[in-house]
Amino acid sequence: MKPGEFFALLVGAYVGTAWLGKVLYSSTLGRLEIAPATYAVLFLVILYLSYRIDAGIPAWAFGLGAMLLLIPLGIQYVLGGLVALGILRHLMSRDKLIRGTVPATVVSIGLVVAASLHWGIPLLKPSLRYTSASVPFLVAGDIMIGVIAARPSLGFLLVGEVIAIVGASRTVGLGVAVAYLLRLAYDGKLTVEETRRRKYVILTVVLLTLAVFAARYHVTIKEYPGWRLGFFGTLIYRPASSYTVYERLFHMGMPLGNHELLFTPDPTGYVGRLFGKKVGYTYTLFGQPVYDFGVLGLIEAIILGTALRTASKNGFTGTFAFTVAILMMDIGIEGTFLAAILYLACLAQCTEGGIWSASKRQSP
């Protein structure tokens, strides 16, 4: 299985689960609506077609696009993006990236230990998830996704999933698992034959991911004592809930949008406030384009597909970019996420033909 096929499989599974949840829990979430569903399908079709075409966009164009996305968010985002771009550009050789994985893992573990000693453990104190105390756990998880994108080791996978469990973060848990499997796909190790040979490895990835989701379910039960759905019911309800938020954003954004969500530093909080809530709402991959730009939001599918195609020319950047895109399926497109994918496409374009070129392993 190629990385693009793996991405398509997960996207299809997510949308199918969301639609199933809308049917099963229609009394709570409302019926599945035709117009938003049509928009979502069109977005995915355009994304796929854009991904299949090598547009030959230069590296500087991706870099400029990323910077323009970050400017409205604040100077700290611009500087952070440039620093990250510079560091990765410097390390974009196989030897340097691999040598950096162990120190990066140590930093990741150190962040979690320091945060746990200072604030506590989110798994045991769920209220921490809504404060700045959650940030070190998320940053540590992001670091481990990068580590695994460079070097897919079961040891690194285990560290990443433990961080996800301690932080009670589905996002980190899923991101780490997806990065590991994507990296295997780039290395040609996710074919049918290889999957059979590595069936216990794949099973380990699945079980670790389920353990993270079980930890998050435990937190949900503690936060909401009246929660009546079981573990698997909750797994179906979550994407259906995010999809329902998207449906509401669809009606608020059509026909030409509101031009705000992509340019706010706290997009999930912004969406929550739209509905009078003090907590963040996730809104799926389609929510931001339709709310911000209405029907013209479909153009974002072209940008995203083109950037993913370009990032896929390199195993490290492709793994990272696809992982971010998969996480956006539920969370929604944020300015920082889209900028990260554009920066990764920039890096891939800069290093095309080098030792990390994906063309020497799996084509997109």
C-alpha positions as CSV (number, residue, x, y, z in Angstrom):
1,M,0.0,0.0,0.0
2,K,1.4,3.4,-1.0
3,P,1.2,6.4,1.4
4,G,-1.5,8.1,-0.7
5,E,-3.6,5.0,-0.7
6,F,-3.2,4.7,3.1
7,F,-4.3,8.3,3.4
8,A,-7.4,7.7,1.2
9,L,-8.3,4.6,3.2
10,L,-8.3,6.5,6.5
11,V,-10.2,9.5,5.1
12,G,-12.8,7.1,3.7
13,A,-13.0,5.3,7.0
14,Y,-13.5,8.6,8.9
15,V,-16.2,10.0,6.7
16,G,-18.0,6.6,6.7
17,T,-17.9,6.5,10.5
18,A,-19.1,10.0,10.7
19,W,-22.1,9.3,8.5
20,L,-22.8,6.0,10.3
21,G,-22.8,8.0,13.6
22,K,-25.2,10.5,12.1
23,V,-27.6,7.7,11.3
24,L,-27.2,5.9,14.6
25,Y,-27.5,9.0,16.8
26,S,-29.8,11.1,14.6
27,S,-32.0,11.8,17.7
28,T,-29.1,13.7,19.2
29,L,-27.1,14.9,16.2
30,G,-29.8,15.3,13.7
31,R,-30.2,13.7,10.3
32,L,-27.5,13.5,7.7
33,E,-27.9,16.5,5.4
34,I,-27.4,16.2,1.6
35,A,-25.9,19.6,0.8
36,P,-23.0,19.4,3.3
37,A,-22.4,15.8,2.3
38,T,-22.2,16.8,-1.3
39,Y,-19.7,19.6,-0.5
40,A,-17.6,17.2,1.5
41,V,-17.4,14.6,-1.3
42,L,-16.6,17.3,-3.8
43,F,-13.8,18.6,-1.5
44,L,-12.3,15.1,-1.3
45,V,-12.6,14.5,-5.1
46,I,-10.8,17.7,-5.9
47,L,-8.2,17.0,-3.2
48,Y,-7.5,13.6,-4.8
49,L,-7.3,15.0,-8.4
50,S,-4.9,17.7,-7.2
51,Y,-2.8,15.1,-5.5
52,R,-2.5,13.0,-8.6
53,I,-1.1,16.0,-10.7
54,D,2.4,17.2,-10.2
55,A,1.9,20.9,-10.7
56,G,5.6,21.7,-10.4
57,I,5.1,24.6,-7.9
58,P,8.5,26.0,-6.8
59,A,9.6,25.7,-3.2
60,W,9.5,29.4,-2.6
61,A,5.8,29.6,-3.4
62,F,5.0,27.0,-0.7
63,G,7.2,28.8,1.8
64,L,5.6,32.2,1.0
65,G,2.1,30.7,1.3
66,A,3.0,29.3,4.7
67,M,4.3,32.6,5.9
68,L,1.2,34.5,4.7
69,L,-0.9,32.1,6.7
70,L,1.1,32.7,9.9
71,I,1.3,36.5,9.7
72,P,-2.3,37.1,10.9
73,L,-1.7,34.7,13.8
74,G,1.1,36.8,15.3
75,I,4.8,37.4,15.0
76,Q,5.6,34.5,17.3
77,Y,4.0,32.1,14.8
78,V,6.0,33.6,12.0
79,L,9.3,33.4,13.9
80,G,8.5,29.9,15.1
81,G,7.8,28.7,11.6
82,L,11.0,30.1,10.2
83,V,13.1,28.6,13.0
84,A,11.5,25.2,12.5
85,L,12.0,25.5,8.7
86,G,15.6,26.4,9.2
87,I,16.4,23.6,11.6
88,L,14.7,20.9,9.5
89,R,16.4,22.3,6.3
90,H,19.7,21.9,8.0
91,L,18.9,18.4,9.2
92,M,17.4,17.2,5.9
93,S,20.0,14.5,5.4
94,R,19.4,11.0,6.5
95,D,22.4,10.8,8.9
96,K,21.6,14.0,10.7
97,L,17.9,13.3,11.0
98,I,18.5,9.8,12.5
99,R,21.2,11.0,14.8
100,G,18.7,13.6,16.2
101,T,16.0,11.1,17.0
102,V,17.4,9.9,20.3
103,P,18.1,13.5,21.7
104,A,14.6,14.6,20.5
105,T,13.1,11.6,22.3
106,V,14.9,12.6,25.5
107,V,13.6,16.1,25.2
108,S,10.1,14.8,24.6
109,I,10.3,12.6,27.7
110,G,11.8,15.5,29.7
111,L,8.9,17.7,28.8
112,V,6.3,15.2,30.0
113,V,8.2,14.5,33.3
114,A,8.6,18.2,34.0
115,A,5.0,19.0,33.3
116,S,3.8,16.0,35.3
117,L,5.8,17.1,38.3
118,H,4.7,20.7,38.0
119,W,1.1,20.4,37.2
120,G,0.1,16.8,37.4
121,I,-1.0,14.1,35.0
122,P,-4.0,14.9,32.7
123,L,-5.1,11.2,32.7
124,L,-5.6,11.5,36.5
125,K,-6.6,15.2,36.5
126,P,-8.8,15.7,33.4
127,S,-9.2,19.4,34.1
128,L,-5.6,20.0,33.1
129,R,-6.5,19.3,29.5
130,Y,-8.2,22.7,29.2
131,T,-5.3,24.7,30.6
132,S,-1.7,25.5,29.5
133,A,-0.6,22.4,31.4
134,S,-1.6,20.3,28.4
135,V,0.8,22.1,26.0
136,P,4.0,20.3,27.0
137,F,2.2,16.9,26.4
138,L,1.1,18.0,23.0
139,V,4.5,19.4,22.1
140,A,6.1,16.2,23.3
141,G,3.7,14.2,21.1
142,D,4.5,16.4,18.1
143,I,8.2,15.8,18.6
144,M,7.6,12.0,18.7
145,I,5.7,12.2,15.4
146,G,8.7,13.9,13.8
147,V,11.0,11.3,15.4
148,I,9.0,8.4,14.0
149,A,8.7,10.1,10.6
150,A,12.5,10.0,10.5
151,R,13.0,6.6,12.1
152,P,10.1,4.2,12.5
153,S,11.1,2.3,15.6
154,L,8.8,0.3,17.8
155,G,10.6,1.8,20.8
156,F,9.8,5.3,19.6
157,L,6.2,4.3,18.9
158,L,5.8,3.0,22.5
159,V,7.2,6.2,23.9
160,G,4.8,8.3,21.8
161,E,1.8,6.2,22.8
162,V,2.7,6.4,26.5
163,I,2.9,10.1,26.2
164,A,-0.6,10.1,24.6
165,I,-2.0,7.9,27.4
166,V,-0.5,10.1,30.2
167,G,-1.7,13.2,28.4
168,A,-5.1,11.5,27.6
169,S,-4.7,12.8,24.1
170,R,-6.4,11.0,21.2
171,T,-4.7,13.4,18.8
172,V,-1.2,12.4,19.9
173,G,-2.1,8.7,20.1
174,L,-3.5,8.6,16.6
175,G,-0.8,10.9,15.2
176,V,2.0,8.6,16.5
177,A,0.4,5.5,15.1
178,V,-0.4,7.0,11.7
179,A,3.1,8.3,11.4
180,Y,4.6,4.9,12.1
181,L,2.4,3.2,9.5
182,L,2.9,5.9,6.9
183,R,6.7,5.6,7.4
184,L,6.4,1.9,6.8
185,A,4.4,2.6,3.6
186,Y,7.1,5.0,2.3
187,D,9.7,2.3,3.0
188,G,7.6,-0.3,1.0
189,K,6.8,-2.3,4.1
190,L,3.0,-1.9,4.1
191,T,2.3,-4.2,1.2
192,V,0.1,-7.2,1.6
193,E,3.0,-9.6,1.8
194,E,4.9,-7.3,4.2
195,T,1.8,-6.8,6.4
196,R,1.5,-10.6,6.7
197,R,5.1,-10.8,7.8
198,R,4.6,-7.9,10.2
199,K,1.2,-8.9,11.5
200,Y,2.3,-8.7,15.1
201,V,3.8,-5.3,14.6
202,I,0.6,-4.0,13.1
203,L,-1.4,-5.6,15.9
204,T,0.8,-3.9,18.4
205,V,0.1,-0.5,16.7
206,V,-3.6,-1.2,16.8
207,L,-3.6,-2.3,20.4
208,L,-1.5,0.7,21.5
209,T,-3.9,3.1,19.7
210,L,-6.9,1.5,21.3
211,A,-5.2,1.8,24.7
212,V,-4.9,5.6,24.1
213,F,-8.6,5.8,23.1
214,A,-9.5,3.7,26.2
215,A,-7.6,6.2,28.4
216,R,-9.4,9.1,26.7
217,Y,-12.7,7.3,27.3
218,H,-11.8,6.9,31.0
219,V,-11.3,10.7,31.1
220,T,-14.7,11.3,29.4
221,I,-16.5,9.2,32.0
222,K,-14.8,11.1,34.8
223,E,-15.7,14.5,33.2
224,Y,-19.2,13.5,32.3
225,P,-20.6,11.0,34.9
226,G,-23.9,10.8,33.0
227,W,-22.2,9.7,29.8
228,R,-24.1,6.6,28.6
229,L,-22.4,5.5,25.4
230,G,-20.0,2.6,25.7
231,F,-16.4,2.6,24.4
232,F,-17.1,1.7,20.8
233,G,-20.3,3.8,20.7
234,T,-18.1,6.8,21.7
235,L,-15.6,6.0,19.0
236,I,-18.5,6.4,16.4
237,Y,-20.1,9.3,18.1
238,R,-17.0,11.5,18.2
239,P,-16.5,11.9,14.4
240,A,-20.3,12.2,13.9
241,S,-20.3,15.1,16.5
242,S,-17.5,16.9,14.7
243,Y,-19.3,16.3,11.4
244,T,-22.5,17.8,12.8
245,V,-20.5,21.0,13.7
246,Y,-19.3,21.1,10.1
247,E,-22.9,20.9,8.9
248,R,-23.8,23.9,11.0
249,L,-20.7,25.8,9.8
250,F,-21.8,24.9,6.2
251,H,-25.1,26.8,6.6
252,M,-23.3,29.7,8.3
253,G,-20.6,30.0,5.6
254,M,-22.5,29.6,2.4
255,P,-22.3,31.1,-0.2
256,L,-19.1,33.2,0.2
257,G,-18.0,32.7,3.8
258,N,-16.9,34.8,6.7
259,H,-13.1,34.9,6.3
260,E,-12.2,34.5,10.0
261,L,-11.6,30.9,11.1
262,L,-8.3,30.3,9.3
263,F,-6.8,33.4,10.7
264,T,-7.5,33.0,14.4
265,P,-4.9,31.4,16.8
266,D,-7.6,29.4,18.6
267,P,-9.9,28.1,15.9
268,T,-11.6,25.3,17.9
269,G,-12.3,27.8,20.7
270,Y,-13.7,30.3,18.1
271,V,-16.1,27.6,16.8
272,G,-17.1,26.8,20.4
273,R,-17.9,30.4,21.0
274,L,-20.0,30.6,17.9
275,F,-22.3,28.2,19.6
276,G,-22.2,29.8,23.0
277,K,-19.8,27.3,24.5
278,K,-16.6,27.9,26.5
279,V,-14.9,24.7,25.2
280,G,-13.4,24.1,21.8
281,Y,-15.4,22.4,19.0
282,T,-13.7,20.3,16.3
283,Y,-15.2,20.8,12.9
284,T,-13.7,18.3,10.4
285,L,-11.5,19.0,7.3
286,F,-14.4,20.7,5.5
287,G,-15.6,23.1,8.3
288,Q,-13.0,25.8,7.9
289,P,-13.1,26.0,4.1
290,V,-16.9,26.3,3.9
291,Y,-17.2,28.7,6.9
292,D,-14.4,31.0,5.7
293,F,-15.0,30.9,1.9
294,G,-18.2,29.2,1.2
295,V,-18.2,27.5,-2.2
296,L,-14.8,29.0,-3.0
297,G,-13.5,26.9,-0.1
298,L,-13.2,24.1,-2.5
299,I,-10.0,25.9,-3.8
300,E,-8.4,24.9,-0.5
301,A,-8.7,21.3,-1.6
302,I,-6.5,22.1,-4.6
303,I,-3.9,23.8,-2.3
304,L,-3.9,20.9,0.1
305,G,-3.7,18.2,-2.6
306,T,-0.9,19.9,-4.4
307,A,1.1,20.4,-1.2
308,L,0.6,16.8,-0.1
309,R,1.8,15.7,-3.6
310,T,4.9,17.8,-3.3
311,A,5.7,16.8,0.3
312,S,5.3,13.1,-0.8
313,K,8.5,13.4,-2.8
314,N,10.4,13.0,0.4
315,G,9.8,10.2,3.0
316,F,10.2,12.3,6.1
317,T,8.2,15.3,4.9
318,G,5.6,13.1,3.3
319,T,5.0,11.1,6.5
320,F,4.8,14.3,8.6
321,A,2.5,16.1,6.1
322,F,0.1,13.2,5.7
323,T,-0.1,12.7,9.4
324,V,-1.1,16.3,9.9
325,A,-3.7,16.0,7.1
326,I,-5.2,12.9,8.7
327,L,-5.4,14.7,12.1
328,M,-7.2,17.6,10.4
329,M,-9.9,15.2,9.3
330,D,-11.5,15.5,12.7
331,I,-9.9,18.6,14.3
332,G,-10.3,20.7,11.2
333,I,-8.0,22.9,9.1
334,E,-6.1,25.4,11.2
335,G,-3.7,28.1,10.0
336,T,-0.8,26.5,11.7
337,F,-1.6,23.0,10.3
338,L,-2.0,24.2,6.8
339,A,1.2,26.3,7.1
340,A,3.1,23.2,8.4
341,I,2.0,21.2,5.4
342,L,3.1,24.0,3.0
343,Y,6.5,24.3,4.8
344,L,6.9,20.5,4.5
345,A,6.2,20.7,0.8
346,C,8.8,23.5,0.5
347,L,11.4,21.3,2.3
348,A,10.6,18.4,0.0
349,Q,11.0,20.5,-3.1
350,C,14.3,21.8,-1.8
351,T,15.7,18.4,-1.2
352,E,14.2,16.5,-4.1
353,G,16.6,13.9,-5.5
354,G,18.5,13.7,-2.2
355,I,19.0,10.6,-0.1
356,W,15.5,11.0,1.5
357,S,13.7,11.2,-1.8
358,A,10.6,9.1,-1.8
359,S,11.0,8.3,-5.5
360,K,13.7,5.8,-4.4
361,R,11.1,4.0,-2.3
362,Q,7.4,4.5,-2.9
363,S,5.9,6.9,-5.4
364,P,2.9,9.0,-4.1
